[in-house]
């Protein structure tokens, strides 16, 4: 082993000497290993400083080797890495001289008081000082999660985060209540990009152009974030950052196999050149059989008429026209039962110095055969293509980024329980510039920024009925924001933030925030926060145009009404049923009042506690009849009905939905059964989130958290539209994690108390459920790792969203090699 290392070191010395012989420089090189077993450590940061200033930095490769060329002088060296105790030394180097520094690092459990976050204030700060309720997944936990490879699952154990799943990859992630089948009240950012669908703002968790192994940090701001992030940061922000090339030098390959036909393969390679240029290639492929998806055809010989449980919708039976051919629902599901995702990215960085860089990145993903639950039922997503590109400049004071994202569905998306399909071709262009600095001897810290976005959404794709009217929506969005943090005393911070959002799509929104952060003693922090947030309507909320059911023949009823009442006939015949948008739907808003505490007790216990009161109004309702009479004029008879039987027949037809509809295709006014949304309600919501991390010993971490939520509907003028938080009033998480030198294991238990659910056509009860998950990893040798993940280890058959599928045990194993 040592002989091989010496040969490689000699090669590195030769190459480094050849490259730098025309310069008067020396070389530092060496090998970094684990102190307990002497195995090579990859990804260890080697940083050189002179007179307190960073001169150069590099990372060890998979074989633990590193090399740095430096001018003559005296330097301090720092070796640091995730889960490793930092090591510092000094060295004097002369021109054309080579010195070897080998280091053995001790293992150290990462403690939360040493972690920094970005998302709470859009600048780097200690977690314990953040002016918001913020949680994060530690980097080592992200790497352990590669055995399952699903970003959504990494958030299950975070306090206050509500993760529900339907099928293999249909995740719905929210905080602080008022969830939905297609939740869009959480803003998700991937390297500053919003990966949601422009049409619905829905996050497709299996469509990301990256994999979990390439995620560097994952933060969740629990609570409103519009003061810094704008629209849709209504309940919080999920901030995901991937590794730069310098973070992951070398090559990594991995293979995952598991139940339900799971297969996943990923590849990453990163290199650096000339101390300035570096690049990264990341690619992957995955597939899973959707065994949990069943055809919901009516079958009176089976329990619940063939449904998994009562109250959910049947698929439209028989043959249907769509996707360019005639198909049967059973055949359709069988033909699209294997979910898949293919992705690839290429990134190149120019590192000016340690704190300043330019980067350019492009990527692509193609995924499909997913089954989502939306407000009208289940929808099949056969094929989605999502390319993107971005360029960015990052320095100590500036973060500037311009990006383009696209979503294209070459095959229309099919609603399984209605005669409807949809498609999307959308382009989003975004530019944002953010500046930060500190003044008055670091007492005043400031952040300011501006963003501009153009969205073009078109649903007029061949083979699908246009979902929007007009089918091409083009809008712009501008946001200007700023924040200051002022130290009134060494332990007392005053925080103020505000953002103004202008748009061609909604009225100007002003989102202020104020907070006081007080630390009476070190690592004991109290916080009071008040802020406002808003959620913009989706394009479907305003401009939807899709069938809401099969047409209804009203000719006989029209004649019967005329005969019974003496009223003239309306001339009704085969009458369509439409689910349409309401152009007057406004934004949802919320005012939030929070108090929070973060504290470290006896260096072994980290505690967080947050309590909040939210006042929410202008909920965007479910589509119902009669909600927009000024837009869709209701059809009514003046006389009373003399025949009770006729009244019953009319009532069964949802007579209140019958209105005059200006059909954008024909350009004519026609009678139709109409459902549409509107703004309703005023709700007061109260909640508590508690969390504790206990380092029982060096290798053992015990964690637990609890979330409680209750709400009161203060005002709701439309009683037919119930307002429910759609989440459990009580959620519990417990976990134990043991980390040894060559292996680690985590057992986590997630318990959810039963709750009522209503979203669109779905209303029912989600029974209580408990899920035990197990994750373990073993280091076979240097760079070679084996991982296993068991979701729902006790095979507790349950569903987590009403209308979703039953979930069962799901086991996967991953082998990865880094070199």
Secondary structure, DSSP 8 states (H G I E B T S, - for coil): -HHHHHHHHHHHHHHHHHHHTTS-EEEEEEEEEETTT--B--S-EEEEEETTEEEEEEE--TTSEEEEEEESEEEEEEEEETTEEEEEEEEEE-TT-EEE--EEE-B----GGG-EESTTTTS-EEGGG-SS-EEEE-HHHHHHGGGT--TGGGGTTSTTEEEEEETTTEEEEEESS---TT--SEEEEETTB--S-TTT----TT--SS-GGGEEEEEEEES--HHHH-TT-SSEEEEEEE--GGGG-EEEEEEEEETTTEEEEEEEEEEEETTTEEEEEEEEEEEEE-TT-------TTSGGGG-SSTTS-----SEEEETTEEEEHHHHHHHT-EEEEEEEEEEEEEEEETTEEEEEEEEEEEEE-EEEEETTEEEEE--EEEEEEEEEEE-SSEEEEEEEEEEE-SS-EEETTTTEEE--EEEEEEEEEEEEEEETTTTEEEEEEEEEEEEEEE---TTS---BSSSEEEEEEEEEEEEEEEEEETTEEEEEEEEEEEESSS--EEEEEEEEEEEEETTEEEEEEEEEEEE---HHHHHBEEE-SS-EE-HHHHHHHHHHH--------EEEEEEE--TT---EEEEEEEEEEEEEETTTEEEEEEEEEEEEEEEE---BTTS-TTTS-B---SS--S-HHHHHHHHHTTGGGEEEEE-TTT--EEEEEEEB--EEEEEEEEEEEEEEEEE-SSSEEEEEEEEEEEEEEEE-S-TTS-----S-SEEEEEEEEEE-SSEEEEEEEEEE--EEEEETTEEEEE--EEEEEEEEEEEEETTEEEEEEEETTT---B-SSTTS--B--EEEEEEEEE-
